[in-house]
Amino acid sequence: MNHPTPLAELRKPLPEALLDALRAVFGERLSTTQAMREHHGRDESSYDPMPPDAVVFAQSTEEVAAAVKLCASHEVPIIPYGTGTSLEGHILALRGGVTIDLSQMNAVVAIHPQDLTATVQAGVTRKQLNAELRDTGLFFPIDPGADASLGGMAATRASGTNAVRYGTMRENTLMLTVVTADGRIIRTGSRAKKSSAGYDLTRVFVGSEGTLGIITEVTVRLYPQPEAISAAVCSFNTTADAVNAVIRTIQMGVPVARVEFLDENGVRSINAHDKLTLPEKPLLLFEFHGSDMGVAEQAQTVQEIAFEFNALGFEWATRPEDRSRLWQARHNAYFAMLQMRPGARAISTDCCVPISSLAECILDTQADCEHHGIIYSIIGHVGDGNFHVLLMVDPNDPEDVARAEGVNARMVGRALSMDGTCTGEHGVGLHKMDFLVQEHGEEAIDVMRTLKHALDPKNIMNPGKIIRW
Amino acid sequence: MNHPTPLAELRKPLPEALLDALRAVFGERLSTTQAMREHHGRDESSYDPMPPDAVVFAQSTEEVAAAVKLCASHEVPIIPYGTGTSLEGHILALRGGVTIDLSQMNAVVAIHPQDLTATVQAGVTRKQLNAELRDTGLFFPIDPGADASLGGMAATRASGTNAVRYGTMRENTLMLTVVTADGRIIRTGSRAKKSSAGYDLTRVFVGSEGTLGIITEVTVRLYPQPEAISAAVCSFNTTADAVNAVIRTIQMGVPVARVEFLDENGVRSINAHDKLTLPEKPLLLFEFHGSDMGVAEQAQTVQEIAFEFNALGFEWATRPEDRSRLWQARHNAYFAMLQMRPGARAISTDCCVPISSLAECILDTQADCEHHGIIYSIIGHVGDGNFHVLLMVDPNDPEDVARAEGVNARMVGRALSMDGTCTGEHGVGLHKMDFLVQEHGEEAIDVMRTLKHALDPKNIMNPGKIIRW
């Protein structure tokens, strides 16, 4: 459904010479089977698969560089692949080419607990890293829901539930190892917490979605595990009350670690999926990190704010297993929603607006969904002004799809008019290229294009994503 | 003293046609007097002045764009100028050209207190912004010491004393208005707190020191004024004890707002300059922000750590006037030190290392200074692993200068071997171009050069800074 022209005319069979050369490097770790290609031509977006012509499994930065050099010499597209959990078609092989699967680059290169840093290969997932950190008393906070690879998270500038307190991959990536479009290997920074040493190459590549180079190693910041953690759930009669409570919390500078919103449709879906009995009303999930005293103080403040906005209760989850169950349910919201309309696919939106406009943006979008009779739910990292509308559509009904895309487009227009962005954390991929132009304007897009042309003059790095050539 | 060749051969008189065209735009706000040119050819570095050929005072982004277009058509260098407080020769007119003084672009464009953001013209200084914010209950934390302009602070990726808690200009700049090298006006982002919308143009220009474009407006994050602030000073018998106390504080995740180190030379100089009576021993200055309870708790923890590392006392400064006096003295350290050796100039270094290496890096550098009989002091934003050695030299004694530069070069080598950076916050300018290559390696520098060539193909934007063409 709903895919752009796969540019079949630009799709040529891979040269035999390239395949032979790749086989010499990767041996059994090169695959051209249909099953393998299809697996790598699909993400969690609503797009139909677009398989690459071949897949190689890299085990080192040097192997990635070798693959890039070979593909560059044949001007064949290269697509990096981590866990395939992106939501905007990032890893679809629009023009064919070679997918470099980085999942076997899953070594934790170095943990420096005394410096609060870790360096990992791009294929290491966030859960793997946190498992390895368990004995150090430290943790890596960025949590986009999926157990994504750190390479992929850097490439999409991911964030998620903890970003309101700890920032996103933008703030938490100290440096990268990157293979450039001509196959050179560079290090983009140092392990110093701050630096004014020249152009910020780290942040040139963070969020570049594989279109400027391939991230093969990531050095991230770590944080001491908080002395105390507590969580609370809190229902409201109206979305406006729930969101306004969040806005007040942020404006008062309460350092909440997480604050998530689910509308009543979202609550209903996770109740069904995770056998919970939450009131089917707009819901906030809070998590507080700090000292025992600090957590108690934060919770007290937030509770007062919640009741000021007519909260129906404020229920604690201090036992780790209760907290895990709640957050797991929150993370399942996407899949839970899919079950609310069997056979449907979800179009996921991702606006982020300045916090004072959040309630208005959500309410207008809800009204638009209701007006068009769409099955939807809204979940959000509301502390950052970021929310997702999951629009459930029948992929075989073009009108249904068009209705949902209409809601999305109007919501993006609304967010941009509020000085917000079309994507808080999912990235642009294939799906938001037009929104990106709308957000930045032709002049700024042209500066982005200048960067792309300069760093990838043959247009072989994940071509056709983010901006048009 | 100590300046690179001013590239006199590249210095041509300004074409009369350009001067006429600039005069048509700027009228009386164009100056070619020697006094004005010399004023704009000097910063707070140890370099001799290198004046531009003309200075224009811009009052709008459109005027900046007009000046850039005119200079571009004549291939004449353009240098942006804020308050002239840079430390690495950033605003010296190495090849002549036109300096665009942005100090008259000093309007606060918009404050959105409910979103915790402010948009200002590039010439607004941090003190001016904070004065305008006073009634909102918010503040802008970045404090590099000098009352720098926000445009200049963004251009050098500045930080300073509060960065340990609030981050640097990298984390706190939401978006910029930039005039590109061909005179187009772009906006690099939105006011959303986070975004994955395409290449991170904001951070391409933050830290680019005027070499890729001219920043004309800056949108920054604001923070609620903390409910409580307290400060404390704490002396130690040894530098090692002081620095190790900081390392432990950071590793434990105590959210200190400021933690500054002064060695005994630094303390002696501010005692003399500010008529203080601090013990002439290695000193830490702390500031704590939070709730009454949170501040008390942080202070208690830090006090315990300090005594564990043999602190000689822990003295409170809770009255605002005492705090101001202490921080003013800290900010005066540079000028105080200048008075310790009349006629001398200061070479200021700016390493930043992963926190666990900080004590070793400082101690080895101290030993090196002592060994060479240099008059110096060390002050540092030690919570970030960042410190400055002020090396006092006789500008007319080449051997003296060479000795100091030797200390600097060895210290940078030491910091890089510890995975640190040659500049935590001052930037590269003229002074650290070789260090930058040493830090990043030729391949990464080449990627930076690719960006420069792509965004400034005529090499007219502050040419000769950061990287060699």
Interface residues (C-beta under 8 A of the other chain):
Chain A: H112 Q114 D115 L116 T117 T156 R157 A158 S159 A163 G167 T168 R170 E171 T180 R184 I185 I186 R187 T188 G189 S190 R191 A192 K193 K194 S195 S196 A197 G198 Y199 D200 L201 R203 V204 V206 G207 S208 L212 Y223 P224 P226 I247 I250 Q251 M252 G253 S291 M293 G294 E297 D350 C352 V353 P354 I355 S356 S357 D384 G385 N386 A415 L416 D419 G420 T421 C422 T423 G424 E425 H426 G427 V428 K432 F435 L436 E439 H440 G441 E443 A444 I445 D446 V447 M448 T450 L451 K452 H453 A454 L455 I466 I467
Chain B: H112 Q114 D115 L116 T117 T156 R157 A158 S159 A163 G167 T168 R170 E171 T180 R184 I185 I186 R187 T188 G189 S190 R191 A192 K193 K194 S195 S196 A197 G198 Y199 D200 L201 R203 V204 V206 G207 S208 L212 Y223 P224 P226 I247 I250 Q251 M252 G253 S291 M293 G294 E297 D350 C352 V353 P354 I355 S356 S357 D384 G385 N386 A415 L416 D419 G420 T421 C422 T423 G424 E425 H426 G427 V428 K432 F435 L436 E439 H440 G441 E443 A444 I445 D446 V447 M448 T450 L451 K452 H453 A454 L455 I466 I467
